[in-house]
Amino acid sequence: MGVLIQGGLVVNADQSLMADVYCEAGKIQQIGSNLQVPEGTEIVDAKGQYVMPGGIDPHTHMQLPFMGTVASEDFYTGTAAGLAGGTTMIIDFVIPSPQQPLMEAYQTWREWAEKSAADYSFHVAVTWWDESVYEDMGTLVQEEGVNSFKHFMAYKNAIMATDETMVNSFNRCLELGAMPTVHAENGELVYHLQRKLLAAGLKGPEAHPLSRPSEVEGEAANRAIRIAQSLGVPLYLVHVSCKEAVDEIARARHEGQRVYGEVLAGHLELDDSVYRNPDWSFAAAHVMSPPFRPKEHQAVLWKALQGGTLQTTATDHCCFCAEQKAAGKEDFSKIPNGTAGIEDRLMVLWDSGVNKGRLTVNEFVAVTSANTAKIFNIFPRKGCIAVGADADIVVWDPNKQHTLSAKTHHQNIDFNIFEGRTVTGAPSHTLSQGRVVFKQGTLMAERGAGRYIKRPAFPGIFEAIEKYNAEQAPTAVERSL
């Protein structure tokens, strides 16, 4: 049975128009007025509302084994929570253990993700290097539709990629037409500062941000960007949280380098005062990396998002409950890193972005959906309302008020970093593959309904990069002997 969304304002990143939208067989079939649709079509009344592409969260960690435990949110509960908040696709991360074959890890994550309620895809982390990693990267791109690889510059003695590994992997990405991405924190400095703080008797969550100051992120961002520049490869920086990293991205883009930045809803809205809370559990619940920063960084992040220095928004959704966080009761460096947000991202960004004049409605669509689809080469299948696109749609009520709380959210975690905040603007309906899966507060997610989305290699920027690199190629000087 098809679905007709009637009477709403269709909003894409580039334009808006009053139109009805008819969905059938998982695709958008018609857009316009007075549409002819079959009898029995389900009608969604969107009068006074916006009809927008469903959100794409490019940074989640469902069911992640990490720091001696496993994230409490699995692929079903996490994607279902996303649907309740208007997010219809995630790009999660395959993270191999040191020396683990990439394909082995990838198959494990694919099996875990089969229960997803919404569409999903994967970045794959490169945590070590040898010839098998080189080969597996080719297989992942050419056969499995993976077109991005993650490099952790932090987490020494675990998953941290050395500069040598990054150079090898970045070069391979350039050959394959895949986007290298980095978690930019200097792992050596973090490790040193953690040991120094513990030796000084600082064992609580308040030491976490002190062990990962903004300079640590700025240095790593600069290093990754300069490595990418030297090799002639594009680069995507995840969860940019501070002025120093923003400045490095802005400089690189000003110089013509293809560098992209992602910001989390949490980093836009919360500051480091949360770590000084006298309640240990409250403070520990906010432990994530990079940490929440002093307030002055938030203004920089918002301006960078408004001005285009940062292009995408995400959550780094990685859930650990109070009992799991308590593993670091005597040592802050053992608190599992992660917070939630997949259900809340769109509502928080609308309330602080659109309602406060920081973002237009079209810019909201760009930073929550379209830009991610373009960077990771699934546009216009995803990220826009267009005939032939996947019918992943959120009907958005700009006047609907909603209070964010762990008591009412669908996320499988006992804490909400936005606890008690009342936002104005929330989804009334969410469609996934043309089926209504969230309707006026009722979630109808279906376990296993999500599809694995292959992402083609060589997005458009690679054609430009290839031409530019050819122009800059070194030439020998011919001399007579």
C-alpha positions in Angstrom: 0.0 0.0 0.0 1.3 3.4 -0.9 1.5 6.5 1.3 0.5 10.0 0.3 1.9 12.9 2.3 -0.5 15.8 1.7 -0.4 19.5 2.3 3.1 20.0 3.5 6.0 22.2 2.5 8.6 20.0 0.8 12.1 21.1 2.0 15.4 20.1 0.3 18.8 21.6 0.9 18.5 23.7 -2.2 14.8 24.7 -2.4 11.3 24.4 -0.9 7.9 24.0 -2.5 4.3 23.3 -1.5 3.6 19.8 -2.9 2.2 16.4 -2.1 4.5 13.4 -2.0 3.4 9.9 -3.1 5.5 6.9 -2.0 5.2 3.3 -3.1 7.5 0.3 -3.3 10.0 2.0 -1.1 10.5 4.9 -3.5 9.2 8.4 -4.0 7.0 8.0 -7.1 5.3 11.4 -7.5 5.7 15.0 -6.2 3.2 17.7 -7.1 -0.5 18.8 -6.7 -3.7 16.8 -7.3 -1.8 13.5 -7.6 -3.6 10.5 -8.9 -3.0 7.7 -6.4 -4.5 4.2 -6.0 -7.5 3.5 -3.7 -6.6 2.5 -0.2 -3.5 4.7 -0.2 -2.6 5.7 3.4 -2.9 9.5 3.9 -0.5 11.5 6.1 -1.8 15.0 6.8 1.2 17.4 6.7 -0.7 20.7 6.7 1.4 23.3 8.5 4.4 21.0 8.6 7.6 20.4 6.7 8.3 17.3 4.6 12.0 16.7 4.7 14.6 13.9 3.9 15.1 11.6 6.9 18.2 12.4 8.9 21.4 10.5 8.2 23.6 10.0 11.2 27.2 9.4 9.8 28.7 8.5 13.2 27.2 5.8 15.5 28.6 2.9 17.4 25.8 0.3 18.0 26.7 -2.9 19.9 30.4 -1.7 20.1 32.8 -3.9 22.2 34.9 -1.2 23.9 37.0 -0.8 27.0 36.0 -4.2 28.5 32.3 -4.0 27.9 29.7 -3.8 25.0 27.6 -0.7 24.2 24.1 -1.2 25.6 22.4 -0.1 22.3 22.2 -2.8 19.6 21.4 -2.2 16.0 17.7 -2.8 16.4 17.1 -0.6 19.4 19.5 2.1 18.1 18.0 2.4 14.7 14.5 2.2 16.1 15.3 5.1 18.4 16.6 7.0 15.4 13.4 6.5 13.6 11.5 8.0 16.6 13.6 11.1 16.2 13.4 11.4 12.4 16.8 9.7 11.5 16.3 7.1 8.8 19.8 5.9 8.2 23.1 5.4 10.1 26.7 4.9 9.0 28.2 2.8 11.8 31.8 1.7 12.3 33.5 -1.7 11.8 36.5 -1.6 14.2 38.9 -4.5 13.9 41.1 -5.5 16.8 44.9 -5.1 16.3 46.0 -7.7 13.8 42.4 -8.8 13.0 41.7 -9.1 9.3 39.4 -6.3 8.1 37.1 -8.7 6.3 36.6 -10.9 9.4 35.6 -7.8 11.4 33.4 -6.6 8.7 31.5 -9.9 8.5 31.0 -9.8 12.3 29.5 -6.3 12.2 27.3 -7.2 9.2 25.8 -10.1 11.1 25.1 -7.8 14.2 23.4 -5.3 11.9 21.0 -7.6 10.3 18.5 -6.7 13.1 18.5 -3.0 12.1 15.1 -1.3 11.8 16.4 1.3 9.4 18.9 1.4 6.6 22.6 1.3 7.5 26.1 1.4 6.1 29.6 1.1 7.5 32.9 3.0 7.7 35.7 0.5 8.4 38.6 1.4 10.7 42.2 0.7 9.8 43.9 0.0 13.1 47.1 -1.7 11.7 48.9 -2.3 8.5 50.2 -5.1 6.3 49.6 -6.4 2.8 46.4 -8.1 3.9 44.9 -4.8 5.0 45.8 -3.4 1.6 44.0 -6.3 -0.1 41.0 -6.2 2.2 40.5 -2.5 1.6 40.1 -3.2 -2.1 37.6 -6.0 -1.5 35.6 -3.8 0.8 35.4 -1.0 -1.7 34.9 -2.9 -4.9 32.6 -5.7 -3.6 31.0 -4.5 -0.4 30.3 -0.9 -1.1 32.4 0.6 1.7 33.8 4.0 0.5 35.3 5.4 3.7 37.9 4.3 6.2 38.4 5.5 9.8 41.7 6.2 11.6 41.8 6.6 15.3 44.7 8.9 16.2 43.9 8.2 19.9 43.5 5.1 22.2 47.2 4.2 22.5 47.9 0.5 23.1 44.5 -0.4 21.6 43.2 0.9 18.2 45.4 3.9 17.6 46.8 4.1 14.0 50.4 5.2 13.7 51.4 7.9 11.2 52.9 5.1 9.0 49.6 3.3 9.0 47.7 6.5 8.1 50.1 7.2 5.2 49.7 3.7 3.8 45.9 3.7 4.3 45.4 7.3 2.9 47.4 6.3 -0.2 45.2 3.2 -0.6 42.1 5.3 -0.2 43.3 7.6 -3.0 43.7 4.5 -5.3 40.3 3.1 -4.4 38.3 6.4 -4.5 37.4 6.1 -0.8 37.3 8.8 1.8 39.8 8.6 4.7 38.3 9.8 8.0 40.1 10.6 11.3 39.4 10.8 15.0 41.8 13.6 15.7 43.4 13.4 19.1 47.1 13.0 19.8 47.1 9.5 21.5 50.6 9.9 22.9 49.7 13.1 24.6 46.5 11.7 26.0 48.2 8.7 27.4 50.9 10.9 29.0 48.4 13.3 30.5 46.2 10.5 31.9 49.2 9.0 33.7 50.3 12.4 35.0 46.8 13.2 36.4 46.4 9.8 38.0 49.8 10.2 39.6 48.7 13.6 41.0 45.6 11.9 42.6 43.0 13.1 40.1 40.9 9.9 39.6 37.4 11.3 39.0 35.6 12.2 35.8 36.8 15.9 36.2 40.2 14.6 35.0 38.8 13.3 31.7 38.7 16.7 29.9 42.1 17.7 31.5 43.6 14.6 29.8 42.3 15.6 26.4 42.6 19.4 26.1 41.7 21.1 22.9 45.4 21.5 21.9 45.6 17.7 21.7 42.8 17.7 19.1 44.2 20.7 17.3 47.6 19.1 16.9 46.1 15.9 15.5 43.8 17.7 13.2 46.7 19.7 11.8 48.8 16.5 11.4 46.1 14.5 9.6 45.3 17.5 7.3 48.9 18.0 6.4 49.4 14.3 5.7 46.3 14.3 3.4 47.6 17.5 1.7 51.0 15.9 1.1 49.4 12.8 -0.5 46.7 14.7 -2.4 43.8 12.9 -0.8 40.6 14.3 0.6 39.9 14.1 4.4 36.9 14.0 6.7 37.3 14.8 10.4 34.8 13.3 12.8 33.4 14.9 15.9 35.2 18.3 15.7 34.8 19.8 19.1 37.1 22.8 19.5 38.3 26.1 18.0 41.8 24.7 17.3 40.5 21.9 15.0 38.0 24.3 13.3 40.9 26.7 12.6 42.9 23.9 11.0 40.0 22.9 8.8 39.3 26.5 7.8 42.9 27.1 6.9 43.0 24.0 4.8 39.8 24.8 3.0 41.0 28.4 2.4 44.0 26.9 0.7 41.8 24.8 -1.6 42.2 21.5 0.2 39.3 19.0 0.2 38.7 18.8 3.9 35.3 18.2 5.6 34.3 18.5 9.2 31.5 16.8 11.3 30.2 18.2 14.6 28.1 16.5 17.3 24.9 17.9 18.7 26.3 17.4 22.1 29.4 19.4 21.5 27.2 22.3 20.1 25.1 22.4 23.2 27.0 21.1 26.3 30.1 22.5 28.1 32.7 21.0 30.4 31.0 22.0 33.6 29.2 18.7 33.5 32.4 17.0 34.7 32.5 19.1 37.8 29.1 17.9 39.0 29.4 16.4 42.6 27.4 13.4 41.5 30.0 10.9 40.2 27.5 9.0 38.0 26.2 12.2 36.4 29.7 13.4 35.6 30.8 9.9 34.3 27.7 9.7 32.1 29.2 12.6 30.1 32.6 11.0 29.6 33.2 10.8 25.8 36.1 11.6 23.5 36.7 14.3 22.6 35.2 15.7 25.8 32.7 18.5 26.1 34.6 21.8 26.0 34.5 25.2 27.7 31.6 27.4 26.5 33.7 29.5 24.2 34.2 26.6 21.8 30.4 26.2 21.3 30.1 29.6 19.7 33.0 28.7 17.3 31.4 25.4 16.4 28.0 27.0 15.6 29.6 29.7 13.5 31.6 27.0 11.6 28.5 25.1 10.9 26.7 28.2 9.8 29.6 29.3 7.6 30.2 26.0 6.0 33.6 25.1 7.6 31.8 22.2 9.1 29.4 20.4 6.8 27.7 17.5 8.8 26.2 16.8 12.2 26.2 13.5 14.0 25.9 12.0 17.5 28.8 9.5 18.0 25.9 7.5 19.6 27.6 5.0 21.9 25.7 4.0 25.0 27.0 2.8 28.3 24.8 2.6 31.4 25.7 3.6 34.9 26.8 0.1 35.9 29.2 0.0 32.9 30.5 3.5 33.6 31.3 2.4 37.2 34.2 0.4 35.9 36.2 3.6 36.1 35.1 4.5 39.7 38.7 4.5 40.9 40.4 5.5 37.6 38.8 8.0 35.1 40.7 6.5 32.2 38.7 3.3 32.6 35.3 4.9 32.3 33.8 3.6 29.0 33.7 6.5 26.6 30.3 7.3 25.0 27.0 9.2 25.2 23.7 8.8 23.4 21.8 11.1 21.1 20.5 9.5 17.9 16.9 10.1 18.9 17.5 13.7 20.0 19.9 15.1 17.3 17.3 16.6 14.9 15.2 18.1 17.6 18.1 19.7 19.4 19.5 21.1 16.2 16.1 22.4 15.1 15.5 24.1 18.4 19.0 25.7 18.7 19.6 26.1 15.0 16.4 27.0 13.1 14.4 28.4 16.0 17.3 30.8 16.9 18.1 31.9 13.4 21.4 30.1 13.1 20.2 27.8 10.4 17.5 28.2 7.7 15.2 25.2 7.1 17.1 24.3 4.0 20.5 24.5 5.8 19.0 22.2 8.5 18.3 19.6 5.8 21.9 20.1 4.4 23.7 19.5 7.7 21.4 16.7 9.0 21.1 14.7 5.8 22.0 16.0 2.3 25.7 16.9 2.9 26.4 13.5 4.4 24.7 11.8 1.4 26.8 13.8 -0.9 30.2 13.3 0.8 29.6 9.6 1.1 28.2 9.2 -2.4 24.6 8.1 -1.8 22.9 11.3 -3.1 20.3 11.6 -4.5 19.2 8.1 -3.4 19.4 9.5 0.1 19.3 13.0 1.4 16.6 14.6 -0.8 12.9 14.5 -1.6 12.9 13.7 -5.3 11.2 11.2 -7.6 13.1 8.0 -7.6 14.8 8.6 -4.2 14.3 6.3 -1.3 11.2 7.2 0.6 13.0 7.9 3.8 11.1 11.0 5.0 10.4 12.9 8.2 7.2 15.0 8.5 8.2 17.8 10.9 5.9 19.8 13.1 7.6 23.1 13.9 5.2 23.8 16.7 5.3 20.5 18.5 6.9 20.6 21.9 8.8 17.7 23.3 10.7 17.2 26.5 13.9 15.1 26.2 14.3 12.6 29.0 15.7 9.1 29.8 12.3 8.3 31.2 10.6 8.6 27.8 13.3 8.2 25.1 13.5 5.0 23.1 17.3 4.8 23.4 18.6 1.8 25.4 20.4 3.8 28.0 19.6 5.0 31.5 20.8 8.6 30.9 20.1 11.4 28.5 22.6 14.2 28.2 19.8 16.6 27.3 17.7 15.6 30.3 14.7 17.8 31.0 15.2 20.1 28.0 12.0 21.1 26.2 12.4 21.6 22.5 10.0 23.2 20.0 10.0 21.3 16.7 9.7 17.5 16.4 8.7 14.7 14.0 5.0 13.9 13.7 5.7 11.0 11.3 8.7 9.2 10.0 8.7 7.0 6.9 11.4 4.4 6.2 11.4 2.8 2.8 7.9 4.4 2.2 6.4 2.8 5.3 5.1 4.9 8.3 7.3 3.7 11.2 6.6 6.5 13.6 3.3 8.3 14.0 2.3 10.9 16.5 4.4 9.4 19.3 3.9 5.8 18.4 6.9 3.8 17.2 6.2 1.0 14.8 9.8 -0.1 14.0 10.3 -3.5 12.5 13.2 -5.7 13.5 15.3 -6.6 10.5 13.6 -4.2 8.1 16.7 -2.1 7.5 18.8 -2.7 4.5 22.6 -2.6 4.0 23.3 0.3 1.7 26.4 0.0 -0.6 28.1 3.3 -1.3 29.9 3.7 -4.6 33.5 4.6 -4.8 34.9 7.7 -6.5 32.4 10.4 -5.5 32.6 13.5 -7.7 35.5 15.2 -5.8 37.8 12.5 -6.9 37.6 13.5 -10.5 38.7 17.0 -9.5 41.4 15.7 -7.2 42.8 13.4 -9.9 43.1 16.4 -12.3 44.6 18.6 -9.7 47.2 15.9 -8.6 48.1 15.4 -12.3 48.7 19.1 -12.7 50.9 19.1 -9.6 52.8 15.9 -10.5 56.6 16.3 -10.2 58.7 16.3 -13.3 62.3 15.5 -13.8 64.8 18.0 -15.3 66.5 16.7 -18.4 70.2 17.7 -18.3 73.0 17.0 -20.7 76.0 15.2 -19.1 
